């Protein structure tokens, strides 16, 4: 009896297993071939794993991928200069998101031969330079000879921090721990500061409490710094526990650029790139809607990147769609202008301007702009 039951169970399992294997075989038999899988693929290298560029690359993929003829494969990079090297030399990398300061540095220093053949597709987001310090540090000059964490070696932060301290002529003792480790060391007083180039508000700093006795340090916008970076601020709205309401912190913005490899000798990849660019530009408005990172709303894909050439496919698209490349409408420009005035007044410690005052100043700006266009 027991033997016959065991035989029946075994027979049932055998039938189910046979069905499973048959269906599994059919699934594999129906799987696409290598040519189909690789059709329309673009490999896009991003910043490090927790960088905003990783999220933006994923969102780009959402509007470009169609499941059959177009696909974006994000690749996590190791830092801005490595990304630039990969874009120039690494097999398979078609595009990369690279910090603008690293692009400019590489061009000025001629770090890679033939970089002039690389082109840009669009200027993307800005990231802010954060400098969190212990209570005994009042100015960047106080950091001379002190331990300052600049994230992992070759990271975006490490590059920008080294360049910024050089522009400020401040020699610091560089430490290269991860940002989470650095924050704990800063709390314990084992280091004097930590630098972090990231889009505000950074989640890491949300956990900092007043009892930690840490604060952000303003960056002096010297002529040397202003020639390399755009000034900006971090405010209490970004970090309520770290920034006083009436005293925003002056700092710099670090641009990021979507760059393309020179693929003119590789017809299939060049065709994939041109298809990507057309789809990305055409579908860009979708990125401004709900469900996507709000940073897209601050990006103007028609903006120029000084010193670099726009990819021919992107240039052709903009010429065929001049309304996209046009200046913002009057109301949008007025809102941006008001925001700029508010930030600069806060940074300088001045009293806020009324709406009437800002409107009057904007009218003066429009009159000046008309005069410049003559």
Beta strands, then each sheet from edge to edge (+ up, - down):
strand 1: 41-46
strand 2: 71-76
strand 3: 95-99
strand 4: 119-134
strand 5: 147-149
strand 6: 173-175
strand 7: 193-198
strand 8: 214-216
strand 9: 230-234
strand 10: 249-260
sheet 1: 2+ 1+ 3+ 10- 4+ 7- 5- 6-
sheet 2: 2+ 1+ 3+ 10- 9+
sheet 3: 2+ 1+ 3+ 10- 4+ 8-
end
